[in-house]
């Protein structure tokens, strides 16, 4: 018996909606990364993008446990000497809540070209509305 490997043109992609209201950031990000990668499918192949599209709504209502809102920092660098910039997650959640979710999911995907391709299938919105009704997304329950 031979092992079946998925081919990129044979993969059937679905759209899923995850409601992040009241759920910890890491749990939503881990489940979204799992769906984007395709690990929930029996045809999962590590070197092929077998994942689905993921829409995350209510990113502004996500929860960070403990004191992470004030003690965890979002950091980036401008590219110039001394150009390290940072802000607390409380400030980030007030300013751009979808950025925190995107950053968490991106860190859980492979750090290569395949991971970049998977990341493009992620759509994050701070409120409950999204413009992807035409794709008929299914609700995904977080266990």
HELIX and SHEET records of a PDB file:
HELIX    1   1 UNK A    8  UNK A   10  5                                   3    
HELIX    2   2 UNK A   25  UNK A   37  1                                  13    
HELIX    3   3 UNK A   59  UNK A   61  5                                   3    
HELIX    4   4 UNK A   68  UNK A   71  1                                   4    
HELIX    5   5 UNK A   89  UNK A   95  1                                   7    
HELIX    6   6 UNK A   97  UNK A  107  1                                  11    
HELIX    7   7 UNK A  113  UNK A  119  1                                   7    
HELIX    8   8 UNK A  133  UNK A  135  5                                   3    
SHEET    1   A 4 UNK A 122  UNK A 124  0                                        
SHEET    2   A 4 UNK A  53  UNK A  57  1                                        
SHEET    3   A 4 UNK A  15  UNK A  19  1                                        
SHEET    4   A 4 UNK A 138  UNK A 139  1                                        
SHEET    1   B 2 UNK A  73  UNK A  77  0                                        
SHEET    2   B 2 UNK A  84  UNK A  88 -1                                        
END                                                                             
